[in-house]
């Protein structure tokens, strides 16, 4: 559908005051860069989202270009902060991040995060890797996440926005391919910790249909996989769909609505040590803090056992969350560049998450990447 380019042209004209540094055009997608570092893109077709590019990048744009014939439109930008970003159609790898998933908005390096059984932080570098594979960067809990213990490639190709990651109790890494899969279903690909993630122990489709960004994933203490449907099911509730580890994720043990209303991008989720489901509301909260909404496993997630504000201020999409084996909440403020971690805050479970036991800026992961 058309994206009303005249609206964006009017906005650009107001900023430009007659000056333009560059303009480039693909078949149905155009980008314009101003001398002041403002970038604008508009058009139709592809997966390219129109709008103000500098607002999405969070910094002025140094270079901006669009290209591609009909059905292959894409664009790339370089920010003043040094980040390189591409978005649009990606079927032939034209975005340069090693994956072929279409991207609707500027994305740089993609990272996911998980806590290992030791309490060490695993930072999963999904694309733009030196090895050409998904990479792991492990930071030591004993050093308050300042010391990097390991950086290595895995047996998994570079991945994109269609992948999610969780850890099993033995630290095996479960890569969840949500869509564009060979089986037409959500798939699990398990990399063994014992092989230093160099070999797979399982590659299989599940009974769960292909999923999208409205689904998140977590792991129970018995390694059952919890698929959390946040919205769009017609029930007006957040749902859980549990696939059993004992069936190699071929059977559901629970499919139900929860006590939580439909949720959006302001929510994150984690499984607690007793398998209660923790919903983390990051912003637009009643307490003006990051809030926790705990649904009890004993009620099949039909009842809340706790709902409370925390000692952490409201957070946004730059924050990822994980739980330690003691249910301490680890908040990780991230960025989509080679240095993924800007800040870490740890809230103590024994204080009912009212006290921070650590807040720091660790050594970046890029020093040996």
C-alpha positions as CSV (number, residue, x, y, z in Angstrom):
1,X,0.0,0.0,0.0
2,X,1.1,3.6,-0.6
3,X,2.9,5.3,2.3
4,X,1.8,8.9,1.6
5,X,5.1,10.2,0.4
6,X,3.7,13.8,0.1
7,X,3.4,13.9,3.9
8,X,7.1,13.0,4.3
9,X,8.1,15.3,1.5
10,X,6.4,18.2,3.2
11,X,8.1,17.3,6.5
12,X,11.5,17.0,4.7
13,X,10.9,20.3,2.9
14,X,10.2,22.1,6.2
15,X,13.6,20.8,7.5
16,X,15.5,21.3,4.3
17,X,14.7,24.9,3.6
18,X,15.7,24.2,0.0
19,X,18.9,22.2,0.7
20,X,19.5,18.5,0.2
21,X,22.8,16.6,0.6
22,X,21.7,13.5,-1.4
23,X,18.7,11.6,-2.7
24,X,18.4,8.0,-3.9
25,X,15.6,6.0,-5.3
26,X,14.8,2.3,-5.6
27,X,11.9,1.0,-7.7
28,X,9.3,2.1,-5.1
29,X,11.3,3.5,-2.3
30,X,13.2,6.8,-2.0
31,X,15.5,8.2,0.6
32,X,16.7,11.8,1.2
33,X,19.5,13.1,3.4
34,X,19.8,16.7,4.6
35,X,23.1,18.6,5.4
36,X,22.1,18.6,9.1
37,X,22.0,14.8,9.3
38,X,18.3,14.3,9.0
39,X,17.2,11.3,6.8
40,X,13.8,10.5,5.4
41,X,12.6,7.5,3.4
42,X,9.2,6.9,1.8
43,X,7.5,4.7,-0.7
44,X,5.7,1.4,-1.1
45,X,6.6,-2.2,-1.6
46,X,9.1,-4.4,0.2
47,X,9.5,-4.5,3.9
48,X,10.9,-1.0,4.1
49,X,9.2,1.3,6.7
50,X,9.0,5.0,5.7
51,X,9.8,7.7,8.2
52,X,12.5,9.8,9.8
53,X,15.6,7.6,9.8
54,X,17.6,9.7,12.3
55,X,14.8,9.4,14.8
56,X,15.0,5.6,14.5
57,X,18.8,5.5,14.8
58,X,18.9,7.9,17.7
59,X,21.7,10.0,16.1
60,X,22.3,12.1,13.0
61,X,22.8,10.3,9.6
62,X,26.1,10.6,7.8
63,X,25.2,8.5,4.7
64,X,21.8,7.2,3.4
65,X,21.0,5.3,0.2
66,X,18.2,3.2,-1.2
67,X,18.3,0.7,-4.1
68,X,16.8,-2.4,-5.7
69,X,14.4,-3.3,-8.4
70,X,10.8,-3.9,-7.8
71,X,10.4,-6.6,-5.1
72,X,14.0,-6.1,-3.8
73,X,13.9,-2.6,-2.4
74,X,16.2,-1.9,0.5
75,X,18.1,1.0,2.1
76,X,21.3,1.5,4.2
77,X,22.5,4.2,6.5
78,X,25.6,5.1,8.5
79,X,25.0,7.1,11.7
80,X,27.2,9.7,13.3
81,X,27.7,7.2,16.2
82,X,29.4,4.8,13.9
83,X,26.6,2.3,13.4
84,X,25.8,0.8,10.0
85,X,22.1,-0.2,9.4
86,X,20.2,-1.8,6.5
87,X,16.6,-2.6,6.1
88,X,14.1,-3.8,3.5
89,X,14.0,-6.9,1.3
90,X,16.7,-9.4,2.2
91,X,16.0,-12.5,0.1
92,X,19.4,-12.5,-1.5
93,X,21.4,-11.3,1.5
94,X,21.5,-7.7,0.2
95,X,21.3,-6.3,3.8
96,X,24.8,-7.6,4.4
97,X,24.1,-9.0,7.9
98,X,24.4,-12.7,6.9
99,X,20.7,-13.5,7.0
100,X,17.8,-13.4,4.5
101,X,15.0,-12.2,6.7
102,X,13.2,-9.1,5.6
103,X,13.6,-6.2,8.0
104,X,11.0,-3.4,8.4
105,X,13.1,-0.8,10.1
106,X,16.8,0.1,10.6
107,X,18.6,-2.7,12.5
108,X,22.2,-3.0,13.4
109,X,23.9,-5.9,15.2
110,X,21.3,-8.1,16.8
111,X,22.0,-9.5,20.3
112,X,20.1,-11.8,22.7
113,X,21.0,-12.5,26.3
114,X,20.7,-15.4,28.7
115,X,22.0,-16.3,32.1
116,X,23.9,-19.6,32.4
117,X,23.6,-22.0,35.4
118,X,26.8,-20.5,36.8
119,X,25.3,-17.1,36.8
120,X,27.6,-16.0,33.9
121,X,26.0,-13.8,31.2
122,X,25.8,-15.2,27.7
123,X,25.6,-12.5,25.1
124,X,24.5,-14.0,21.8
125,X,25.6,-12.1,18.7
126,X,23.2,-13.0,15.9
127,X,24.6,-11.2,12.9
128,X,27.5,-9.1,11.6
129,X,29.9,-11.7,13.2
130,X,33.6,-12.2,12.4
131,X,33.1,-16.0,12.2
132,X,30.1,-15.8,9.8
133,X,28.2,-17.8,12.4
134,X,26.1,-17.0,15.5
135,X,28.6,-16.1,18.2
136,X,28.6,-16.3,22.0
137,X,30.3,-13.8,24.3
138,X,30.4,-15.0,28.0
139,X,30.9,-12.6,30.9
140,X,31.7,-13.7,34.4
141,X,29.3,-13.2,37.2
142,X,32.1,-13.4,39.7
143,X,33.6,-10.2,38.2
144,X,30.2,-8.5,38.2
145,X,30.1,-9.1,34.4
146,X,33.3,-7.1,33.8
147,X,35.5,-10.0,32.7
148,X,34.8,-11.8,29.4
149,X,35.5,-15.6,29.8
150,X,35.0,-16.7,26.2
151,X,34.1,-15.5,22.7
152,X,33.5,-18.1,20.1
153,X,31.5,-19.0,17.0
154,X,28.9,-21.8,17.1
155,X,27.5,-24.4,14.6
156,X,24.5,-22.1,13.9
157,X,24.5,-19.8,10.9
158,X,24.0,-16.1,11.5
159,X,20.4,-15.4,12.6
160,X,18.0,-12.6,12.4
161,X,14.8,-11.2,13.9
162,X,13.0,-14.5,13.3
163,X,15.1,-16.3,15.9
164,X,14.8,-16.4,19.7
165,X,17.1,-18.1,22.2
166,X,16.7,-19.8,25.6
167,X,19.0,-22.0,27.7
168,X,18.3,-25.4,29.1
169,X,19.2,-26.4,32.6
170,X,22.5,-27.9,31.4
171,X,23.3,-24.7,29.5
172,X,22.5,-26.2,26.1
173,X,21.5,-23.3,23.8
174,X,18.0,-23.6,22.2
175,X,17.7,-21.6,19.1
176,X,14.0,-21.1,18.1
177,X,13.3,-20.5,14.5
178,X,10.0,-18.8,14.5
179,X,9.1,-18.4,10.8
180,X,10.3,-19.0,7.3
181,X,11.2,-22.5,8.4
182,X,11.7,-25.6,6.2
183,X,9.0,-27.5,8.1
184,X,6.4,-24.7,8.1
185,X,6.3,-24.9,11.9
186,X,8.2,-23.2,14.7
187,X,11.5,-25.2,15.0
188,X,14.0,-25.9,17.8
189,X,17.7,-26.3,17.2
190,X,19.7,-27.3,20.3
191,X,23.4,-26.7,20.5
192,X,25.2,-28.7,23.2
193,X,27.2,-27.0,25.9
194,X,29.5,-30.0,26.1
195,X,30.7,-29.4,22.6
196,X,31.2,-25.7,23.3
197,X,28.2,-25.2,21.0
198,X,29.9,-26.7,18.0
199,X,27.4,-29.5,17.4
200,X,23.6,-29.9,17.5
201,X,21.8,-32.5,19.6
202,X,18.3,-31.7,18.1
203,X,17.0,-30.1,15.0
204,X,13.2,-30.5,14.7
205,X,9.9,-28.9,13.9
206,X,7.3,-28.6,16.7
207,X,3.5,-28.8,16.7
208,X,3.5,-25.0,17.0
209,X,2.7,-23.2,13.8
210,X,5.2,-20.6,12.6
211,X,5.3,-17.6,15.0
212,X,6.0,-13.9,14.8
213,X,7.0,-11.0,17.0
214,X,3.9,-11.4,19.1
215,X,5.4,-14.6,20.6
216,X,8.1,-14.8,23.3
217,X,9.8,-17.9,24.7
218,X,11.0,-19.2,28.1
219,X,12.3,-22.4,29.6
220,X,10.9,-24.2,32.6
221,X,13.1,-25.9,35.2
222,X,12.5,-29.3,33.6
223,X,13.4,-27.9,30.1
224,X,9.9,-27.7,28.8
225,X,9.6,-24.9,26.3
226,X,7.1,-22.2,27.1
227,X,5.7,-20.3,24.1
228,X,4.0,-17.1,25.2
229,X,1.5,-15.6,22.9
230,X,1.1,-12.0,23.8
231,X,-1.8,-10.9,21.6
232,X,-3.9,-11.7,18.5
233,X,-5.4,-15.0,19.6
234,X,-9.0,-13.8,20.0
235,X,-9.0,-14.5,23.8
236,X,-7.9,-11.0,24.8
237,X,-5.4,-12.6,27.2
238,X,-1.8,-13.5,27.1
239,X,-1.5,-17.3,26.5
240,X,1.0,-20.0,27.3
241,X,1.6,-23.1,25.2
242,X,4.0,-25.5,26.8
243,X,5.9,-28.1,24.8
244,X,7.4,-31.0,26.7
245,X,11.1,-31.8,26.7
246,X,10.4,-35.5,27.2
247,X,8.6,-35.6,23.9
248,X,11.4,-33.7,22.1
249,X,9.0,-30.8,21.9
250,X,6.4,-32.8,19.9
251,X,3.6,-32.6,22.5
252,X,1.9,-29.9,24.4
253,X,1.4,-30.3,28.2
254,X,-0.5,-27.1,28.6
255,X,-2.3,-24.6,26.4
256,X,-4.2,-21.9,28.3
257,X,-5.0,-18.3,28.8
258,X,-3.3,-16.5,31.7
259,X,-4.4,-14.0,34.3
260,X,-2.6,-11.3,32.2
261,X,-4.4,-9.3,29.6
262,X,-3.0,-9.1,26.0
263,X,0.5,-7.6,26.1
264,X,2.8,-5.7,23.7
265,X,6.4,-4.8,23.3
266,X,6.5,-3.1,26.7
267,X,6.4,-6.6,28.3
268,X,9.2,-9.2,28.7
269,X,8.9,-12.6,30.3
270,X,11.0,-15.1,32.3
271,X,10.4,-18.3,34.2
272,X,11.1,-18.3,37.9
273,X,12.8,-21.2,39.8
274,X,9.5,-22.6,40.9
275,X,8.2,-22.3,37.3
276,X,6.0,-19.3,38.0
277,X,5.7,-17.0,35.0
278,X,7.2,-13.6,35.5
279,X,5.8,-10.8,33.3
280,X,8.0,-7.7,33.3
281,X,6.2,-4.4,32.4
282,X,8.9,-2.0,31.4
283,X,7.1,1.3,31.0
284,X,3.8,3.0,31.2
285,X,3.4,1.6,34.7
286,X,1.3,2.7,37.6
287,X,4.3,2.8,39.9
288,X,6.6,4.8,37.6
289,X,9.0,1.9,37.9
290,X,9.6,-1.4,36.1
291,X,6.9,-3.7,37.4
292,X,6.7,-7.4,38.0
293,X,3.5,-9.5,37.5
294,X,3.9,-13.1,38.7
295,X,1.5,-15.8,37.6
296,X,1.7,-19.0,39.7
297,X,2.4,-22.3,38.1
298,X,0.2,-24.0,40.7
299,X,-2.8,-22.2,39.2
300,X,-1.7,-23.0,35.7
301,X,-1.0,-19.3,35.4
302,X,-4.6,-18.3,36.1
303,X,-3.8,-16.3,39.3
304,X,-1.3,-13.7,40.2
305,X,0.9,-14.4,43.2
306,X,2.5,-11.0,43.2
307,X,2.2,-7.7,41.4
308,X,4.6,-5.0,42.4
309,X,6.9,-2.1,41.4
310,X,10.6,-2.4,41.8
311,X,13.7,-0.4,42.6
312,X,14.4,0.0,38.8
313,X,13.1,3.0,37.0
314,X,10.8,2.5,34.0
315,X,12.7,0.9,31.1
316,X,12.2,0.6,27.3
317,X,13.0,-1.6,24.3
318,X,16.7,-1.3,25.0
319,X,16.4,-3.4,28.1
320,X,16.6,-7.2,28.2
321,X,15.9,-9.2,31.4
322,X,16.8,-12.6,32.9
323,X,16.6,-14.4,36.2
324,X,19.5,-15.9,38.2
325,X,19.1,-19.3,39.9
326,X,18.1,-17.4,43.0
327,X,15.5,-15.4,41.1
328,X,17.4,-12.2,41.3
329,X,16.3,-10.1,38.3
330,X,19.1,-9.0,36.0
331,X,18.3,-6.0,33.7
332,X,20.6,-5.4,30.8
333,X,20.5,-2.1,28.9
334,X,21.6,-3.0,25.4
335,X,22.5,-1.4,22.1
336,X,22.5,-2.8,18.5
337,X,26.2,-2.4,18.0
338,X,29.4,-4.5,18.5
339,X,29.5,-3.2,22.1
340,X,26.1,-4.6,23.3
341,X,25.9,-3.8,27.0
342,X,25.5,-0.2,28.2
343,X,24.4,-1.0,31.8
344,X,23.5,-3.8,34.1
345,X,21.2,-3.6,37.1
346,X,20.5,-6.5,39.5
347,X,17.5,-6.5,41.8
348,X,17.6,-8.9,44.8
349,X,14.8,-11.4,45.1
350,X,15.2,-11.4,48.9
351,X,14.3,-7.7,49.0
352,X,11.2,-8.4,46.9
353,X,13.0,-6.5,44.2
354,X,13.1,-3.3,46.2
355,X,16.9,-3.2,46.4
356,X,19.6,-3.0,43.7
357,X,22.6,-5.2,44.5
358,X,24.6,-4.1,41.5
359,X,24.5,-1.4,38.9
360,X,27.4,-1.1,36.5
361,X,28.8,-0.6,33.0
362,X,30.8,-3.7,32.1
363,X,33.7,-4.2,29.7
364,X,32.3,-4.3,26.1
365,X,32.0,-7.6,24.2
366,X,33.7,-6.2,21.1
367,X,37.3,-6.2,22.4
368,X,38.0,-9.6,21.1
369,X,35.3,-10.0,18.5
